[in-house]
């Protein structure tokens, strides 16, 4: 158990379980299985129900719980609807998504996610995926690199960084990339700078924001009335579409109202403000510091 928990210590574990309101005979989905921490806790609440876990990282297979109530689907959760249909599942009672990169992936130097260790420019959550960080850094047009750092790293002035990269190609490792961009890192915000750089590249490699958009649409369609959608985000790019979708029924955050001025949306937010970790959990698991947990419930058909 401890080895699996070290793979990726689950954040806001009890809060996630409480918000899911698990029915013992229900059908549930954990779209970010990882180390299985959240999944194992969900399984404790099931009797005749079933849990489907999604993970595109082959390493996650080592953490599969020994339970007849669990099925691991080795796929990106953007294929939620199609993959569940192949298992005969058309509707679900709840879904949990813990977005972002796992602790295990960050701590493996060969994966290239870490700002602390030298490793290849990879950053693929699915090692079989064609596009890697190496290709993005070495083959992207300068306008594409500008877009990546501006949109996904939220860097205000990316051009100097882009020019430094294009002038020093080829760049093969994370250490080489950091050496090229070292002079742009603010002395007092070194860690934050590198986190933004690596986040931007990682999101582009794995299409993380687009995948979240697709998940929200598919999950909402598949939820039974009264079913819960619970999402945990770690930065504003992940949290914003979740917040907008829960509140307004679309990722743009544009209110759509009926003749009487009532919002037209498929979900009713359960959390008016995001649930965050307390000081005790943050001390035990620093990754919890930036976590924001939101939940919404599928509106009953008679109220639609």
URZI-V403328 format. One record per helix or strand of 2 or more residues. SS is the DSSP state (h for helix, s for strand). FROM is the first residue (numbers start at 1). TO is the last residue. If there is no record, write none. Layout:
# URZI-V403328
ss->SS from->FROM to->TO
ss->SS from->FROM to->TO
This chain:
# URZI-V403328
ss->h from->2 to->7
ss->h from->13 to->20
ss->s from->27 to->30
ss->h from->37 to->43
ss->s from->50 to->54
ss->h from->58 to->63
ss->s from->70 to->73
ss->h from->77 to->86
ss->s from->92 to->98
ss->h from->103 to->107
ss->h from->109 to->111
ss->h from->133 to->139
ss->h from->142 to->152
ss->h from->159 to->167
ss->h from->174 to->184
ss->h from->187 to->206
ss->h from->208 to->222
ss->s from->223 to->233
ss->h from->236 to->248
ss->s from->267 to->269
ss->h from->279 to->284
ss->h from->286 to->290
ss->s from->292 to->298
ss->h from->301 to->303
